[in-house]
Amino acid sequence: MIVRDEDESATLRGRLARMRERAARDVPPLELRRAHLATLEQIVRGHGASIARAIAADFARSTHETDLLELFPTLEAARYARRNLAAWLKPQRVPIAPYFWPARARVIRRPLGVVGIIAAWNYPLLLTFGPLIGALAAGNAALLKMSELTPHTNELLARLTADAFATDHVAIVSGGARTGKAFAALPFDHLLFTGSTETGRSVMRAAAGNLTPVTLELGGKSPAIVGLDAAVGVAAARIMSGKCRNAGQTCIAPDYVLLPEGATDAFIAAARGYVAARYPNLRTTRDYTGIVNDAHFARLTDLLADAAQKGASVVALHAHFDRPDPATRRMPPAIVTGVRDDMRIAHEEIFGPILAARTYRTLDEAIAYVNDRPSPLAVYYFGTAAADIARVLERTTSGGACINDVMLQFPQDALPFGGVGPSGMGAYHGRAGFETFSHRKAVFEQAKVSGFALLEPPYGRRFRAILRILRR
C-alpha cells in the first residue's frame, strides 16, 4: 500500500486500528510464527532477482552486491529465527525467595501487539525485513514505512507482502516527510527506526506523545584503529572493502581511520592496490554502487571541497577515475589526510566512499580521540596483541565492535545489533530482536498451601517473631 502525503494520517490510523483488532484476538502459536518466517524466506528466495533489479533501479547497485549484502543475510536471519524460536518461547523458570515456598515463578514472552518499523533507503530489503523477522517471531502484527528514496523497491515489496500476508497482519507503506511524521506519531506498541541521528531525535519526540517505546538504529562516525603491531596492508584492504561496498552508504562502514605515525603512505599504497584489483574499470564496472541521489552526491562533494579549502589533502585511490561524476553519481574512493577538527569531514557522518585519516603516537592517544567524540555504532581494531585488543574493547564505548575486520559483526544473528547514546538505543537481530518485540510477563503461581498466610493480620507476637527471622 502506497500512502500519499495528502491523506497519510487518516489512512495510517485506519490501518493501525484494523491491525490492533487482529492483534487483540489472535496470538499466533509457535507453528504459525514459523510459517510466517518461512513465508518471508519464500518471498526473498522466489523473488530475489526482481528485488535486486528494483534496488538497482532506485540507485545503481550491482545485483551481485545486493545478493551478498541483502538477500543472503535476510534469508539467514529468517532461518535462524525459525530454527531457534521454540527455545526462545519456552517459559523461563526463576527462583523465588524461600519465604514464598512452595510457590513458583516464571517469565513468559507475549506479543506486544502492533509494531511500527521505519526503514532506511540504503539497504531497503534488509532494513525492512530484518526487524520484521523479530516482530513476527514475537507474534506481532507489523506496519512498515519505507523510504521515499526507493520507490521501485517499495512498490515491489508492498505487493509481495500483500500477496503473502493478510493486510491487517503485515503491510508496507511509503510516502514523503509528512507521511513519516504521521507514522512516527501513531500509537504503536513499539517503534523501530533506522536512519540518521537527527531524524531519530524527531522520531523519538513523536513517539513520546504516545509513550511508545522505541528502538533507534542510528549511525555516527565509526572509527577503525590500525594498531602499532597491525599488518597495515591487510588492514587497508579490509577497511577499504567496507568503505567500497554500497559505496560506503552503510551505517556501520568505517568513517575514519587512526594510523600509527609513519604508516600513512603504506596504508594509502595498500588502499590503492585494493581498489585497482577489485575495480579495475571503476568508471563503468557494474560492481560499484552509485550515490543514491543528487542531494547526497552534492553533500559528499561539498565535504571534500570544505576539507581541501581548509588545507587537507584529498588522495584519489583510482588512477583512471579520480573525480566524482555527477552524470552517473559515481564517487571514486578517496582518503583525506591532514584532517583538522574545524573541517566538516571531522564531525559529520560521511556515509560515502571517503575515508578520513589521522595519525597517533600511542594507543592511549587513539583511544582518547575516539572517546572525545560521540559514541559510534561500531569500533574496529586491527592488531594482534591481546592486551591491546582488550584495552580498546574495555576503554571505548560503541554499539558493537569487530577485531581485524569491519562490518562483520552485523550479519551474526547470535549477536545483538544496536547503538549506544547518539548512535542509537535498543537492539535487534536474532534473539535480541525477539526480546525487543516481546513483553516479558512476570508470572507468580501460588501453591495450595501458602507460607505467606502466616503474615496475615491480626498482627501480633507470631507476626513480629517471623519478621525478626526474615530480617536476619
C-alpha positions in Angstrom: 0.0 0.0 0.0 1.4 3.4 -1.0 0.2 6.3 1.1 0.4 9.7 -0.4 1.3 12.7 1.7 -2.2 14.4 1.5 -4.1 11.5 3.2 -1.4 9.9 5.3 -2.9 10.5 8.8 -6.4 9.0 8.3 -5.2 6.1 6.2 -2.5 5.2 8.6 -4.7 5.4 11.7 -7.4 3.3 10.0 -4.8 0.6 9.1 -3.4 0.6 12.6 -6.9 0.2 14.1 -7.5 -2.9 12.0 -4.2 -4.3 13.0 -5.0 -3.7 16.6 -8.2 -5.6 16.3 -6.4 -8.6 14.8 -3.7 -8.5 17.4 -6.2 -8.4 20.2 -7.9 -11.6 19.1 -5.1 -13.5 17.5 -1.9 -14.6 19.3 0.0 -16.8 16.8 1.2 -20.1 18.2 4.7 -21.4 17.5 3.9 -23.2 14.3 2.1 -20.3 12.8 5.0 -18.0 13.6 7.4 -20.4 12.0 5.1 -20.4 8.9 5.3 -16.6 8.8 9.1 -16.7 8.9 9.1 -19.3 6.2 6.8 -17.0 4.1 9.4 -14.2 4.3 12.0 -16.7 3.2 9.9 -17.7 0.2 9.4 -14.0 -0.8 13.2 -13.5 -0.8 14.1 -16.8 -2.4 11.3 -16.7 -5.0 11.7 -13.0 -6.0 15.3 -12.3 -5.2 16.2 -11.4 -8.8 13.3 -9.0 -9.0 14.2 -7.4 -5.7 17.8 -6.9 -6.8 16.6 -5.2 -10.1 14.3 -2.9 -8.2 17.1 -1.8 -5.9 19.3 -1.2 -8.9 16.6 0.9 -10.4 16.4 3.0 -7.2 20.2 3.5 -7.1 22.8 2.0 -9.3 24.0 -1.0 -7.3 25.4 -4.3 -8.5 22.8 -7.1 -8.3 25.6 -9.3 -7.0 26.2 -6.9 -4.2 22.5 -6.9 -3.3 22.6 -10.7 -3.3 25.5 -10.7 -0.9 24.5 -7.7 1.4 20.7 -8.0 1.5 19.2 -11.2 0.1 21.6 -13.7 1.7 21.6 -12.1 5.2 17.8 -11.7 5.2 17.4 -15.4 4.4 19.9 -16.4 7.1 18.2 -14.2 9.7 14.8 -15.7 8.9 16.2 -19.3 9.0 18.0 -18.6 12.3 14.8 -17.2 14.0 12.7 -20.1 12.7 15.1 -22.7 13.9 15.5 -21.2 17.4 12.0 -19.9 18.0 10.9 -22.9 20.1 13.7 -22.4 22.6 13.1 -18.6 22.8 9.4 -19.2 23.6 10.0 -21.6 26.4 8.9 -20.2 29.8 11.8 -19.2 31.9 11.7 -20.6 35.5 13.1 -18.1 38.0 13.9 -18.7 41.7 11.7 -17.1 44.4 12.6 -16.2 48.0 12.4 -19.1 50.5 9.6 -17.5 52.5 7.3 -17.8 49.5 7.9 -21.5 49.0 6.3 -23.8 47.7 5.0 -21.2 45.2 6.7 -20.9 41.7 7.6 -18.1 39.4 8.3 -17.9 35.7 8.7 -15.4 32.8 6.7 -15.9 29.6 7.0 -14.0 26.4 3.9 -12.4 24.9 3.5 -10.3 21.7 3.4 -6.6 22.2 0.7 -6.1 19.6 1.4 -3.9 16.6 5.0 -2.9 15.8 5.9 0.0 13.7 9.1 -0.2 11.6 10.7 2.8 9.8 13.3 1.5 7.4 16.2 3.3 5.7 16.9 3.6 2.0 20.5 2.3 1.9 19.5 -1.4 2.4 15.8 -1.3 1.6 15.2 -5.1 1.9 17.5 -5.9 4.8 16.4 -3.0 7.0 12.8 -3.7 6.3 12.6 -7.4 6.6 15.3 -7.7 9.2 13.3 -6.1 12.0 10.2 -7.7 10.6 11.7 -11.1 11.3 11.9 -10.2 15.0 8.4 -8.8 15.1 6.8 -11.8 13.5 8.9 -14.2 15.6 7.5 -12.5 18.7 3.9 -12.9 17.4 3.1 -9.3 16.4 1.4 -7.5 13.6 3.7 -5.0 11.8 3.2 -1.8 9.8 6.4 -0.8 7.9 7.3 2.6 6.5 9.9 2.5 3.7 11.9 5.5 2.4 10.6 7.6 -0.4 14.1 7.3 -2.0 13.5 3.7 -3.0 10.1 3.8 -4.9 10.7 0.8 -7.1 11.7 -1.4 -4.2 8.8 -0.1 -2.1 6.2 -0.9 -4.8 7.6 -4.4 -5.2 7.9 -5.3 -1.5 4.4 -3.8 -0.8 2.9 -6.0 -3.5 4.8 -9.2 -2.4 3.9 -8.8 1.2 0.3 -8.1 0.4 0.1 -11.3 -1.7 1.7 -13.3 1.1 0.2 -11.8 4.3 -3.2 -10.6 5.4 -3.2 -6.8 5.2 -4.2 -6.5 8.9 -1.1 -8.5 9.8 1.8 -7.1 7.7 1.7 -4.1 5.5 4.2 -1.7 3.9 3.5 2.0 3.3 5.5 4.7 1.7 5.4 8.4 1.3 7.3 11.6 2.0 8.3 13.6 5.1 4.7 14.2 6.1 3.9 10.5 6.0 7.0 9.8 8.0 5.9 12.3 10.7 2.4 10.9 10.8 3.7 7.4 11.0 6.0 8.1 14.0 3.2 9.7 15.8 0.9 6.6 15.7 0.3 4.8 19.0 2.3 1.7 18.2 3.2 -0.8 20.9 6.8 -0.5 19.8 8.6 1.6 17.1 11.9 0.8 15.5 13.6 3.5 13.4 16.7 3.1 11.2 18.3 6.3 9.9 20.2 9.5 10.9 20.7 10.7 14.4 18.9 14.0 13.7 15.8 12.2 12.3 16.0 9.8 15.2 15.5 12.7 17.6 12.4 13.7 15.7 11.0 10.1 15.8 11.6 9.8 19.5 9.8 13.1 20.2 6.8 12.0 18.1 6.7 8.6 19.9 6.9 10.2 23.3 3.4 11.6 22.9 2.1 8.1 23.0 4.7 6.7 25.4 5.6 4.4 22.6 8.9 2.6 23.4 11.5 3.0 20.7 14.5 1.2 19.2 16.7 3.6 17.4 19.4 2.3 14.9 21.3 5.4 14.0 24.9 5.8 12.9 27.7 8.2 13.7 31.4 8.2 12.9 32.7 4.6 13.4 36.5 4.6 13.8 39.0 2.0 12.5 42.1 1.9 14.6 45.2 0.3 13.0 47.3 -0.9 15.9 51.0 -0.5 16.2 51.6 -4.2 15.5 49.0 -4.5 12.7 49.7 -5.7 9.2 49.0 -2.4 7.5 48.3 -3.9 4.1 45.7 -6.3 5.4 44.1 -3.6 7.5 43.9 -1.3 4.5 42.3 -3.9 2.2 39.7 -4.9 4.8 38.8 -1.3 5.7 38.5 -0.3 2.0 36.3 -3.4 1.4 33.9 -2.0 3.9 34.2 1.5 2.5 33.6 0.5 -1.1 30.7 -1.9 -0.6 27.5 0.0 -1.4 29.9 3.0 -2.0 30.2 3.5 1.8 26.5 4.1 2.2 26.3 1.9 5.3 25.7 3.0 8.9 28.5 0.7 10.2 31.0 1.5 7.5 34.3 2.7 8.9 34.1 6.5 8.8 37.7 7.4 9.7 41.0 5.6 10.3 43.5 6.2 13.0 47.0 5.2 11.9 50.3 5.0 13.7 52.7 7.8 12.8 54.7 6.9 9.8 52.1 4.4 8.4 50.0 6.7 6.2 52.0 6.2 3.0 51.9 2.4 3.4 48.2 2.5 4.1 47.4 4.6 1.1 49.5 2.4 -1.2 47.7 -0.7 0.0 44.3 1.0 -0.3 45.2 1.9 -3.9 46.2 -1.6 -4.6 42.9 -2.9 -3.3 40.8 -0.5 -5.4 42.8 -1.3 -8.5 42.5 -5.0 -8.0 38.8 -5.1 -7.2 37.5 -2.3 -9.5 39.9 -2.1 -12.5 37.3 -0.2 -14.6 35.8 1.8 -11.8 34.1 4.3 -14.1 32.0 1.6 -15.9 32.0 -1.5 -13.8 28.6 -2.8 -12.6 30.3 -4.0 -9.3 30.5 -0.4 -7.9 27.5 1.4 -6.5 26.4 5.0 -7.3 25.3 7.6 -4.7 21.6 7.4 -4.1 20.6 10.9 -5.3 21.8 14.3 -6.3 21.5 15.7 -2.8 23.7 13.1 -1.2 26.2 13.4 -4.1 26.4 17.1 -3.6 26.8 16.7 0.2 29.8 14.4 -0.4 31.4 16.7 -2.9 30.9 19.6 -0.5 32.6 17.6 2.3 35.7 17.1 0.0 35.7 20.8 -1.1 35.5 22.0 2.5 38.3 19.8 3.6 40.5 20.8 0.7 39.8 24.5 1.2 40.9 24.2 4.8 44.2 22.5 4.0 43.5 18.8 3.8 44.8 16.6 1.0 42.3 14.5 -1.0 44.0 11.4 -2.2 42.3 9.6 -5.1 42.6 5.9 -4.9 42.0 5.0 -8.6 44.4 6.0 -11.3 41.8 6.4 -14.1 38.8 7.7 -12.2 39.8 10.3 -9.7 36.9 12.8 -9.8 33.2 12.4 -8.8 31.0 12.1 -11.9 27.7 14.0 -11.4 26.2 12.4 -14.5 26.3 8.9 -13.1 26.6 9.9 -9.4 29.7 7.7 -9.1 32.0 8.8 -6.3 35.5 7.2 -6.6 37.1 6.1 -3.3 39.3 8.7 -1.7 41.4 9.1 1.5 41.6 12.6 3.1 44.7 13.3 5.1 45.6 16.3 7.2 42.1 16.4 8.7 41.5 19.0 11.4 38.6 19.4 13.8 37.4 22.6 12.0 36.6 20.6 8.9 33.1 19.2 8.3 34.5 15.8 7.5 35.9 15.6 11.0 32.5 15.8 12.7 29.8 14.9 10.1 29.0 11.3 9.3 30.5 10.7 5.8 28.2 7.9 4.5 30.1 7.6 1.3 33.3 6.1 -0.1 35.5 8.7 1.5 37.8 7.8 4.4 39.3 10.5 6.7 42.7 9.6 8.1 44.6 10.8 11.2 47.7 9.6 12.9 48.5 8.9 16.5 51.6 8.1 18.6 50.3 5.8 21.3 47.3 3.6 21.5 46.1 5.6 24.5 46.1 8.7 22.3 44.0 6.9 19.7 41.5 5.7 22.4 41.3 9.2 23.8 40.5 10.6 20.3 37.6 8.1 20.0 36.3 8.8 23.5 36.3 12.6 23.0 33.6 12.1 20.3 30.0 10.8 20.4 29.8 7.1 20.9 29.8 5.4 17.5 27.8 2.4 16.2 31.0 0.4 15.8 34.7 0.4 16.7 37.1 -1.5 14.5 40.6 -2.5 15.7 43.4 -4.1 13.8 46.2 -5.8 15.7 47.4 -9.0 17.3 48.4 -8.2 20.9 45.7 -9.5 23.2 46.3 -6.8 25.8 45.8 -4.0 23.2 42.6 -5.6 21.9 41.3 -5.9 25.5 42.3 -2.2 26.2 40.3 -1.0 23.1 37.3 -3.1 23.9 37.2 -2.1 27.6 38.0 1.6 27.2 35.8 2.6 24.3 32.0 2.7 24.1 30.3 1.7 21.0 27.2 -0.2 19.8 29.4 -3.1 18.7 33.0 -4.0 17.7 34.9 -6.0 15.2 38.5 -7.1 15.5 40.8 -7.4 12.4 37.9 -6.8 10.0 35.0 -4.4 9.5 31.2 -4.7 9.5 31.1 -8.5 10.0 29.5 -8.1 13.5 26.3 -7.2 11.7 25.4 -10.5 9.9 26.0 -12.6 13.1 22.4 -13.5 14.1 23.6 -14.6 17.5 24.9 -11.1 18.3 22.6 -8.2 19.2 22.8 -5.2 16.9 22.3 -1.7 18.2 23.8 1.6 19.1 24.6 3.4 22.3 24.0 7.0 23.1 24.0 9.2 19.9 24.4 6.0 17.8 21.1 4.6 19.0 19.3 2.7 21.7 18.0 -0.9 22.0 19.0 -3.8 19.8 17.6 -6.4 17.4 18.8 -9.4 15.4 18.3 -13.0 16.4 17.1 -13.5 20.0 17.7 -9.8 20.7 15.0 -8.9 18.1 12.6 -11.5 19.5 13.1 -10.0 23.0 12.8 -6.4 21.8 9.4 -7.1 20.3 8.1 -9.3 23.2 6.7 -8.4 26.5 8.4 -10.4 29.3 5.4 -11.2 31.5 6.2 -12.0 35.1 4.0 -14.8 36.5 3.8 -15.9 40.1 1.9 -19.1 40.8 0.8 -19.7 44.4 0.8 -23.2 45.8 -2.2 -24.9 47.6 -0.5 -24.1 50.9 0.9 -20.7 51.3 3.5 -19.9 53.9 2.8 -16.2 53.4 -0.5 -16.7 55.2 1.5 -16.6 58.4 2.0 -12.9 57.8 -1.7 -12.1 57.6 -3.4 -9.9 60.3 -4.2 -9.6 63.1 -0.5 -8.7 63.7 0.7 -10.0 67.0 3.6 -11.9 68.6 3.8 -14.5 65.9 3.9 -11.9 63.2 6.8 -10.0 64.9 8.7 -13.2 65.5 8.5 -14.2 61.9 9.6 -10.8 60.7 12.6 -10.9 63.1 13.6 -14.2 61.5 13.2 -12.9 57.9 15.3 -9.8 58.6 18.3 -11.7 59.8 
